[in-house]
Amino acid sequence: MTDSDDSLYPIAVLIDELRNEDPALRLNSVKRLRTIARALGEERTRRELIPFLNDNCDDEDEVLLAMAEELGEFVPLVGGPSHAHILLMPLEALATVDETVVREKAAQSLVSVAEAMPPASLAEHFSLASKEWTGRVSASRLFAAVYPRVTGQTRGDLRRTFLSLCKDETPMVRRAAAQALGPFAQAVEAEAAEAELLPAFLQLTKDEQDSVRLIAVEACGPLARVLPRAAVSGQVLPVLQRFAQDKSWRVRYNVAQQLPAVAEALGRRGGGARGGGGARVSAIAALLPAADVTERLLAPVKELAGDGNQYVRAALAGAVLELAPALGRDATVQRLLPVVLSLLKDDWPEARLNIIGKLDRVGSVVGVDLLAQSLLPAIEELAEDRHWRVRLAIIGHVPLLAAQLGAPFFEQKLGAQCMRWLQDPVHSVREAATENLAALAREFGPGWAREHLVAPVLALAGQGSYLTRITVLGALGALAPHVPPEALREAILPARLAPLLDSDLLDRVVRPTLGELAADKDADVRFFAAHAIAACDDLATMA
């Protein structure tokens, strides 16, 4: 094969695999596009590879998704920003396919390419907004990236095009425009946001399609950051108040997400801060004096904890403990802990998981004694929860709880449970339990680890299934760096080797070798050989 043939080989392989009937081969080829482009060089990538991809934008969704992702990283491979526009054609084609995830990835890659392009060529080369509705959906996401990089008349053209998408006859396009409105509002001038985008926002919040109205609410926060205070209080806030009464929990949830930004725009004592909801309750609390948090937020929080929708309770669980520092010890104990306990016992596992993830916030406020008295019983119950992800989350917080409770209390309440986790039927839980032991050894020191961790772990070696024995080996390996040398020599090493040595191997190979070493002229060698022979005797006894 000539040098010329060698240089053609990568593109030949690519074309061959992309035309293969096996989707796996086509996918593998597409995932190697950057490697192939580097082999071809910038000029041949522009001249051969990109045109080839332009002609092959009709494939399985996973192949197209990989192509959209790869092309987003292609700017340096086609010759830099001055040639970046060549990537627009295949990406624009991908941005018009039927599959949503492909269009979204193509739009992300288009944004990356747009950010690299020279400003002069941006408006000239982008044409998605005039394509089929799928292309117009993808185009909506590009305005916020392109706008800051152009000037003058081009900016006006972009705003007019965006406003036309907000009024598009296709609901999916209006929905995409509503989703892009917030980022675009933060990119345009404040005057344009108030004069042009605010009316479009108000119109979208009255759209005949529920899905459009739902998404439009998400622009409240970004608009509040750029609009004058009078416009926020006079036009944005009434929209929030109207949607806060919506019968759909998803709409109310979106409203709650926007409250902190609107409250901040109105000032610390603004009317927008007089409420709260689910996941944003802590952000609202940060804008209020401590007295208002107690008086105005805790009652709605208690009501949300009993909400009939599990997603609302889960969202609240992820944020409610962040109120503890703002409330102080007394209010946390009297008013917040009952809510925390109810969420720890919630039927919905996501609620339990979310509250577990923030347990450290309450311990630092209420103190160790009250933590042990009020929350530890619930934690002990969750340690054997029927959902493995809940058990896994509890394990992740054991070292922190141990540090707060101290060694004696930990041994009494959670020590045995740490050993039971090593026998859990779920591999991820057993693995986390092993890592947990190493963290506890670091926390309480080598002596404590030898007595309270190594010995119980070794006791498990003769129990349960082979999975338990494998886990024991992993646990001993994790503990090895954190225990005294004598524990390593006397307990861990023999146990780690035991499954590898049967009696025949011990007698034929290990014992004769150790016998020779026991007669070595070096005292240290003789010492350790003698200990190893004793360990072999123990292994024979165990067998």
C-alpha positions as CSV (number, residue, x, y, z in Angstrom):
1,M,0.0,0.0,0.0
2,T,1.4,3.4,-1.0
3,D,1.7,6.4,1.3
4,S,-1.3,7.9,-0.5
5,D,-3.3,4.8,0.2
6,D,-2.3,4.9,3.8
7,S,-3.6,8.5,4.2
8,L,-6.9,7.5,2.7
9,Y,-7.3,4.5,4.9
10,P,-9.0,6.2,7.9
11,I,-11.7,7.9,5.8
12,A,-12.2,4.6,3.9
13,V,-12.7,2.8,7.2
14,L,-15.1,5.4,8.4
15,I,-17.2,5.4,5.2
16,D,-17.2,1.6,5.3
17,E,-18.4,1.4,8.9
18,L,-21.0,4.2,8.5
19,R,-22.5,2.2,5.7
20,N,-22.4,-1.0,7.6
21,E,-25.8,-2.7,8.4
22,D,-24.7,-3.2,12.0
23,P,-25.8,-0.1,14.0
24,A,-23.1,-0.9,16.6
25,L,-20.3,-0.5,14.0
26,R,-21.8,2.7,12.8
27,L,-22.0,4.0,16.3
28,N,-18.4,3.0,17.0
29,S,-17.3,4.8,13.9
30,V,-19.1,8.0,14.8
31,K,-17.6,8.0,18.3
32,R,-14.2,8.1,16.7
33,L,-14.9,11.1,14.4
34,R,-12.5,13.3,16.3
35,T,-9.7,10.8,16.1
36,I,-10.3,10.4,12.4
37,A,-10.4,14.1,11.8
38,R,-7.0,14.5,13.5
39,A,-5.6,11.9,11.2
40,L,-7.0,13.5,8.1
41,G,-5.9,17.1,9.0
42,E,-7.9,20.3,8.9
43,E,-8.2,20.7,5.1
44,R,-9.3,17.1,4.3
45,T,-11.7,17.2,7.3
46,R,-13.4,20.3,5.8
47,R,-13.2,19.0,2.2
48,E,-14.1,15.3,2.7
49,L,-15.3,14.4,6.2
50,I,-17.9,17.2,6.8
51,P,-19.6,16.8,3.4
52,F,-19.8,13.1,4.0
53,L,-21.5,13.7,7.3
54,N,-23.9,16.1,5.7
55,D,-25.0,13.3,3.5
56,N,-25.4,10.8,6.3
57,C,-27.8,12.6,8.8
58,D,-30.4,9.9,8.4
59,D,-29.6,7.1,10.8
60,E,-30.5,5.5,14.2
61,D,-31.1,8.0,16.9
62,E,-28.2,6.9,19.0
63,V,-25.8,7.3,16.1
64,L,-27.2,10.8,15.4
65,L,-26.9,11.7,19.0
66,A,-23.2,10.7,19.1
67,M,-22.6,12.6,15.9
68,A,-24.2,15.8,17.3
69,E,-22.0,15.5,20.4
70,E,-18.8,14.9,18.4
71,L,-19.4,17.8,16.1
72,G,-19.7,20.2,19.0
73,E,-15.9,19.6,19.6
74,F,-14.9,20.0,16.0
75,V,-14.0,23.7,15.8
76,P,-10.2,23.2,16.3
77,L,-10.3,20.2,13.9
78,V,-11.7,22.2,10.9
79,G,-9.2,25.0,11.2
80,G,-10.5,27.1,14.1
81,P,-13.1,29.9,14.3
82,S,-12.6,31.2,10.8
83,H,-13.8,27.8,9.4
84,A,-16.3,27.0,12.2
85,H,-19.3,27.9,10.0
86,I,-18.7,24.6,8.0
87,L,-20.1,22.7,11.0
88,L,-23.4,24.5,10.9
89,M,-24.9,22.5,8.0
90,P,-24.7,19.0,9.6
91,L,-25.6,20.4,13.0
92,E,-28.6,22.3,11.6
93,A,-29.7,19.1,9.9
94,L,-29.4,17.2,13.1
95,A,-31.3,20.0,14.9
96,T,-34.4,19.2,12.7
97,V,-34.7,15.5,13.2
98,D,-37.8,14.0,15.0
99,E,-36.0,12.7,18.1
100,T,-36.0,15.3,20.8
101,V,-32.7,14.3,22.5
102,V,-30.9,14.5,19.2
103,R,-32.2,18.0,18.5
104,E,-31.3,19.1,22.0
105,K,-27.7,17.8,21.7
106,A,-27.4,19.4,18.3
107,A,-28.6,22.7,19.7
108,Q,-26.0,22.5,22.4
109,S,-23.3,21.9,19.9
110,L,-24.6,24.7,17.7
111,V,-24.2,27.0,20.8
112,S,-20.6,25.9,21.2
113,V,-19.9,26.5,17.6
114,A,-21.6,29.9,17.6
115,E,-19.5,31.0,20.6
116,A,-16.4,30.3,18.6
117,M,-17.4,31.9,15.4
118,P,-16.4,35.5,14.4
119,P,-19.3,37.9,15.1
120,A,-19.4,39.0,11.4
121,S,-20.3,35.5,10.2
122,L,-22.9,34.6,12.9
123,A,-26.0,36.2,11.3
124,E,-24.9,35.3,7.8
125,H,-24.7,31.6,8.4
126,F,-27.5,30.8,10.9
127,S,-30.7,29.9,9.1
128,L,-32.6,27.5,11.5
129,A,-35.3,30.0,12.4
130,S,-36.6,29.8,8.8
131,K,-36.7,26.0,8.6
132,E,-39.4,23.5,9.5
133,W,-40.9,23.6,13.0
134,T,-38.3,21.2,14.4
135,G,-35.5,23.6,13.2
136,R,-37.3,26.5,14.7
137,V,-37.5,24.7,18.0
138,S,-33.7,24.2,18.0
139,A,-33.1,27.8,16.9
140,S,-34.8,29.2,20.0
141,R,-31.8,28.1,22.1
142,L,-29.2,29.9,20.0
143,F,-30.3,33.5,20.5
144,A,-28.8,33.9,23.9
145,A,-25.4,32.7,22.7
146,V,-25.4,34.7,19.4
147,Y,-26.9,38.0,20.6
148,P,-23.9,39.3,22.8
149,R,-21.5,38.7,19.9
150,V,-23.3,40.8,17.2
151,T,-24.1,44.6,17.1
152,G,-26.4,47.2,15.7
153,Q,-29.0,46.2,13.2
154,T,-28.2,42.5,13.6
155,R,-29.3,42.6,17.2
156,G,-32.6,44.1,16.2
157,D,-33.1,41.4,13.6
158,L,-32.5,38.7,16.2
159,R,-35.0,40.2,18.6
160,R,-37.6,40.4,15.9
161,T,-37.0,36.8,14.8
162,F,-37.2,35.6,18.4
163,L,-40.5,37.5,18.9
164,S,-41.9,35.8,15.8
165,L,-41.0,32.4,17.4
166,C,-43.0,33.4,20.5
167,K,-46.0,33.8,18.2
168,D,-45.4,30.8,16.0
169,E,-48.4,28.8,14.9
170,T,-46.8,25.6,16.2
171,P,-47.2,25.0,20.0
172,M,-43.9,23.2,20.2
173,V,-42.1,26.2,18.8
174,R,-43.8,28.6,21.2
175,R,-42.9,26.2,24.1
176,A,-39.3,26.3,23.0
177,A,-39.3,30.1,22.7
178,A,-40.8,30.3,26.2
179,Q,-38.0,28.1,27.5
180,A,-35.4,30.2,25.9
181,L,-37.0,33.5,26.9
182,G,-35.2,33.7,30.3
183,P,-31.7,33.2,29.0
184,F,-32.4,35.6,26.1
185,A,-33.7,38.2,28.5
186,Q,-30.4,38.2,30.4
187,A,-28.5,38.6,27.1
188,V,-30.4,41.6,25.7
189,E,-30.3,45.2,26.8
190,A,-32.5,46.1,29.8
191,E,-34.6,48.5,27.6
192,A,-35.2,45.9,25.0
193,A,-36.1,43.3,27.7
194,E,-38.8,45.6,29.1
195,A,-40.1,47.0,25.8
196,E,-40.1,43.8,23.7
197,L,-39.6,40.6,25.7
198,L,-41.9,41.5,28.7
199,P,-45.0,41.8,26.4
200,A,-44.0,38.5,24.8
201,F,-43.6,36.9,28.2
202,L,-47.1,38.1,29.3
203,Q,-48.6,36.7,26.1
204,L,-47.0,33.3,26.6
205,T,-48.3,33.1,30.1
206,K,-51.8,33.3,28.6
207,D,-51.2,30.8,25.8
208,E,-54.0,28.4,25.0
209,Q,-51.6,25.4,25.5
210,D,-50.9,24.3,29.1
211,S,-47.4,23.2,28.3
212,V,-46.5,26.7,27.0
213,R,-47.9,28.4,30.1
214,L,-46.1,26.0,32.4
215,I,-42.7,26.7,30.8
216,A,-43.3,30.5,30.5
217,V,-43.4,30.8,34.3
218,E,-39.7,29.8,34.3
219,A,-38.8,33.2,32.8
220,C,-40.1,35.1,35.9
221,G,-36.8,34.8,37.7
222,P,-34.5,35.8,34.8
223,L,-36.8,38.7,33.9
224,A,-36.9,39.9,37.5
225,R,-33.1,40.2,37.4
226,V,-33.0,42.6,34.4
227,L,-36.3,44.6,34.6
228,P,-36.9,47.7,36.7
229,R,-38.4,47.1,40.1
230,A,-41.7,48.7,39.1
231,A,-42.1,46.3,36.1
232,V,-41.3,43.4,38.4
233,S,-43.9,44.3,41.0
234,G,-46.5,45.6,38.5
235,Q,-46.3,42.8,35.9
236,V,-44.1,39.9,36.8
237,L,-45.3,39.4,40.4
238,P,-49.0,39.3,39.4
239,V,-48.2,36.4,37.0
240,L,-46.5,34.5,39.9
241,Q,-49.4,35.2,42.2
242,R,-51.9,33.9,39.6
243,F,-49.9,30.8,38.8
244,A,-49.3,30.1,42.5
245,Q,-53.0,29.2,42.7
246,D,-52.9,26.8,39.8
247,K,-54.5,23.4,40.2
248,S,-51.4,21.7,38.7
249,W,-48.7,21.0,41.3
250,R,-46.1,21.2,38.5
251,V,-47.1,24.8,37.9
252,R,-46.9,25.6,41.6
253,Y,-43.5,23.9,41.8
254,N,-42.2,26.1,38.9
255,V,-43.6,29.2,40.7
256,A,-41.7,28.2,43.9
257,Q,-38.4,28.0,41.8
258,Q,-38.8,31.6,40.7
259,L,-39.6,33.2,44.1
260,P,-36.0,33.9,45.4
261,A,-35.0,35.8,42.2
262,V,-38.2,37.9,42.3
263,A,-38.0,38.5,46.0
264,E,-34.4,39.6,45.6
265,A,-35.4,42.0,42.8
266,L,-38.1,43.5,45.1
267,G,-35.8,43.9,48.1
268,R,-35.4,42.1,51.4
269,R,-38.9,43.0,52.5
270,G,-40.5,42.6,49.1
271,G,-44.0,41.0,48.8
272,G,-42.5,38.2,46.8
273,A,-40.7,36.9,49.8
274,R,-43.9,36.4,51.8
275,G,-44.2,32.8,50.8
276,G,-42.1,29.8,50.1
277,G,-42.3,26.4,48.4
278,G,-40.6,23.1,48.4
279,A,-37.1,23.2,47.1
280,R,-36.7,27.0,47.3
281,V,-37.8,27.5,50.9
282,S,-34.2,27.9,52.1
283,A,-33.5,30.5,49.5
284,I,-36.5,32.5,50.6
285,A,-35.4,32.2,54.2
286,A,-32.1,33.8,53.4
287,L,-34.0,36.9,52.3
288,L,-36.1,37.2,55.5
289,P,-35.3,38.2,59.1
290,A,-35.1,35.3,61.5
291,A,-38.4,36.3,63.1
292,D,-40.2,36.2,59.8
293,V,-38.8,32.8,59.0
294,T,-40.4,31.4,62.2
295,E,-43.7,33.2,61.8
296,R,-44.3,33.1,58.1
297,L,-42.4,30.1,56.7
298,L,-42.8,27.3,59.2
299,A,-46.6,26.9,58.9
300,P,-46.4,26.5,55.1
301,V,-43.5,24.2,55.5
302,K,-45.5,22.0,57.9
303,E,-48.4,22.0,55.4
304,L,-46.1,21.0,52.5
305,A,-44.7,18.1,54.6
306,G,-48.1,16.6,54.6
307,D,-48.9,17.4,50.9
308,G,-50.7,14.6,49.1
309,N,-48.1,14.8,46.2
310,Q,-45.0,12.8,46.9
311,Y,-42.9,15.1,44.6
312,V,-43.8,18.1,46.6
313,R,-42.7,16.3,49.8
314,A,-39.5,15.2,48.2
315,A,-38.6,18.7,47.1
316,L,-39.3,20.0,50.6
317,A,-37.1,17.3,52.1
318,G,-34.2,18.4,50.0
319,A,-34.2,21.9,51.5
320,V,-36.0,22.0,54.8
321,L,-33.0,21.3,57.0
322,E,-31.2,24.3,55.5
323,L,-33.7,26.3,57.7
324,A,-32.0,25.1,60.9
325,P,-29.2,27.6,61.0
326,A,-31.6,30.5,60.3
327,L,-34.1,29.3,63.0
328,G,-31.6,28.6,65.8
329,R,-31.7,25.8,68.3
330,D,-35.0,26.4,70.1
331,A,-37.2,26.9,67.0
332,T,-35.4,24.0,65.3
333,V,-36.2,21.7,68.2
334,Q,-39.8,22.8,68.8
335,R,-41.0,23.5,65.2
336,L,-38.6,21.9,62.7
337,L,-37.7,18.5,64.1
338,P,-41.2,17.2,64.0
339,V,-41.3,18.0,60.3
340,V,-37.9,16.3,59.8
341,L,-39.0,13.2,61.6
342,S,-42.2,12.9,59.5
343,L,-40.1,13.2,56.3
344,L,-37.7,10.6,57.5
345,K,-40.6,8.2,57.8
346,D,-42.2,9.3,54.5
347,D,-43.6,6.5,52.3
348,W,-41.9,8.0,49.3
349,P,-38.2,6.9,49.2
350,E,-37.0,10.1,47.5
351,A,-38.3,12.1,50.4
352,R,-36.3,10.0,52.8
353,L,-33.2,10.2,50.6
354,N,-33.4,13.9,50.4
355,I,-33.7,14.5,54.1
356,I,-30.9,12.1,54.8
357,G,-28.6,14.1,52.5
358,K,-28.9,17.1,54.8
359,L,-28.8,15.6,58.3
360,D,-25.5,17.3,59.1
361,R,-27.3,20.7,59.1
362,V,-29.5,19.8,62.0
363,G,-26.8,18.2,64.1
364,S,-24.7,21.3,64.2
365,V,-27.6,23.3,65.5
366,V,-29.4,21.1,68.0
367,G,-26.3,19.4,69.5
368,V,-25.3,15.8,70.0
369,D,-27.6,14.9,72.8
370,L,-30.7,15.9,71.1
371,L,-29.5,14.5,67.8
372,A,-29.1,11.1,69.5
373,Q,-32.4,11.4,71.4
374,S,-34.6,12.6,68.5
375,L,-33.2,11.5,65.2
376,L,-31.1,8.4,65.9
377,P,-34.1,6.0,66.3
378,A,-35.3,7.1,62.9
379,I,-31.8,6.7,61.5
380,E,-31.5,3.2,62.9
381,E,-34.8,2.3,61.3
382,L,-33.7,3.7,57.9
383,A,-30.4,1.7,58.1
384,E,-32.5,-1.4,57.2
385,D,-34.9,0.4,54.8
386,R,-36.5,-1.8,52.1
387,H,-35.1,0.6,49.4
388,W,-31.4,0.0,48.9
389,R,-30.7,3.6,47.9
390,V,-31.9,4.7,51.3
391,R,-29.6,2.3,53.0
392,L,-26.8,3.5,50.8
393,A,-27.5,7.1,51.7
394,I,-27.5,6.3,55.4
395,I,-24.1,4.6,55.1
396,G,-22.7,7.7,53.5
397,H,-23.6,9.8,56.5
398,V,-22.4,7.4,59.2
399,P,-18.9,8.8,59.5
400,L,-20.3,12.3,60.1
401,L,-22.8,11.0,62.6
402,A,-20.0,9.0,64.3
403,A,-17.9,12.2,64.6
404,Q,-20.8,14.0,66.2
405,L,-21.9,11.2,68.5
406,G,-18.4,10.0,69.7
407,A,-17.0,6.5,69.8
408,P,-18.8,5.1,72.9
409,F,-22.3,6.1,71.7
410,F,-21.5,5.0,68.1
411,E,-20.4,1.5,69.3
412,Q,-23.6,1.1,71.2
413,K,-26.1,2.3,68.6
414,L,-24.6,1.8,65.1
415,G,-21.6,-0.6,65.5
416,A,-23.5,-3.8,64.9
417,Q,-25.4,-2.2,62.0
418,C,-22.1,-1.5,60.2
419,M,-21.3,-5.2,60.3
420,R,-24.8,-6.1,59.0
421,W,-24.3,-3.8,56.0
422,L,-21.4,-6.0,55.0
423,Q,-23.9,-8.8,54.4
424,D,-26.4,-6.7,52.4
425,P,-27.8,-8.4,49.3
426,V,-27.0,-5.3,47.2
427,H,-23.3,-5.0,46.0
428,S,-23.3,-1.1,46.1
429,V,-24.4,-1.2,49.7
430,R,-21.7,-3.7,50.7
431,E,-19.1,-1.7,48.8
432,A,-20.2,1.5,50.6
433,A,-20.1,-0.3,53.9
434,T,-16.5,-1.3,53.3
435,E,-15.5,2.4,52.5
436,N,-17.5,3.4,55.7
437,L,-15.2,1.2,57.8
438,A,-12.1,2.9,56.5
439,A,-13.6,6.3,57.3
440,L,-14.5,5.2,60.8
441,A,-11.0,3.9,61.3
442,R,-9.6,7.3,60.3
443,E,-12.0,9.0,62.6
444,F,-11.4,7.0,65.8
445,G,-7.8,5.8,65.3
446,P,-5.8,2.6,64.9
447,G,-6.4,1.1,68.4
448,W,-10.1,1.6,68.2
449,A,-10.2,0.2,64.7
450,R,-8.4,-3.0,65.7
451,E,-10.7,-3.7,68.6
452,H,-14.1,-2.6,67.2
453,L,-13.7,-3.2,63.5
454,V,-11.1,-5.8,62.6
455,A,-12.3,-8.3,65.1
456,P,-16.0,-8.2,64.1
457,V,-15.1,-8.2,60.4
458,L,-13.0,-11.4,60.9
459,A,-15.9,-13.0,62.8
460,L,-18.0,-12.6,59.6
461,A,-15.5,-14.7,57.6
462,G,-17.1,-18.0,58.6
463,Q,-20.6,-16.8,58.2
464,G,-23.0,-16.3,55.3
465,S,-22.3,-16.9,51.6
466,Y,-19.2,-16.5,49.5
467,L,-20.3,-12.9,48.8
468,T,-19.9,-12.2,52.5
469,R,-16.4,-13.7,52.5
470,I,-15.4,-11.7,49.5
471,T,-16.7,-8.5,51.2
472,V,-14.7,-9.4,54.3
473,L,-11.6,-9.5,52.2
474,G,-12.4,-6.1,50.8
475,A,-13.1,-4.7,54.2
476,L,-9.9,-6.0,55.6
477,G,-8.0,-4.5,52.7
478,A,-9.7,-1.1,53.3
479,L,-8.8,-1.3,57.0
480,A,-5.2,-2.3,56.5
481,P,-3.8,1.3,56.2
482,H,-5.5,2.4,59.3
483,V,-4.6,-0.3,61.9
484,P,-1.4,-1.0,63.9
485,P,1.3,-3.0,62.1
486,E,0.8,-6.0,64.5
487,A,-2.9,-6.2,63.6
488,L,-1.9,-6.2,60.0
489,R,0.5,-9.0,60.5
490,E,-1.4,-11.1,62.9
491,A,-5.0,-10.7,61.7
492,I,-5.4,-9.2,58.3
493,L,-2.7,-10.8,56.2
494,P,-3.6,-14.4,57.2
495,A,-7.3,-13.7,56.6
496,R,-6.5,-12.1,53.2
497,L,-4.4,-15.1,52.1
498,A,-6.7,-17.9,53.5
499,P,-9.1,-18.2,50.5
500,L,-6.1,-18.5,48.2
501,L,-4.4,-21.4,49.9
502,D,-5.8,-25.0,50.2
503,S,-4.2,-27.6,52.4
504,D,-2.3,-29.3,49.5
505,L,-0.8,-26.0,48.4
506,L,0.2,-25.2,51.9
507,D,2.0,-28.6,52.4
508,R,3.6,-28.8,49.0
509,V,4.8,-25.2,48.4
510,V,4.3,-22.8,51.2
511,R,5.6,-24.8,54.2
512,P,8.8,-26.0,52.5
513,T,9.6,-22.4,51.4
514,L,8.9,-21.0,54.8
515,G,11.1,-23.7,56.3
516,E,14.0,-22.5,54.2
517,L,13.3,-18.9,55.2
518,A,13.1,-19.9,58.8
519,A,16.8,-20.9,58.6
520,D,17.8,-17.7,56.8
521,K,20.9,-15.9,58.2
522,D,18.8,-12.6,58.4
523,A,17.1,-12.3,61.8
524,D,14.1,-10.4,60.4
525,V,13.5,-13.0,57.7
526,R,13.6,-15.8,60.3
527,F,11.2,-13.8,62.5
528,F,8.5,-13.3,59.9
529,A,9.0,-16.8,58.5
530,A,8.2,-18.2,62.0
531,H,5.1,-16.1,62.2
532,A,4.0,-17.2,58.7
533,I,4.5,-20.9,59.7
534,A,2.3,-20.2,62.7
535,A,-0.3,-18.6,60.5
536,C,-0.2,-21.7,58.3
537,D,-0.9,-23.9,61.3
538,D,-3.9,-21.6,62.1
539,L,-5.2,-21.9,58.5
540,A,-4.9,-25.7,58.7
541,T,-6.9,-25.7,61.9
542,M,-9.6,-23.4,60.3
543,A,-9.8,-25.7,57.3
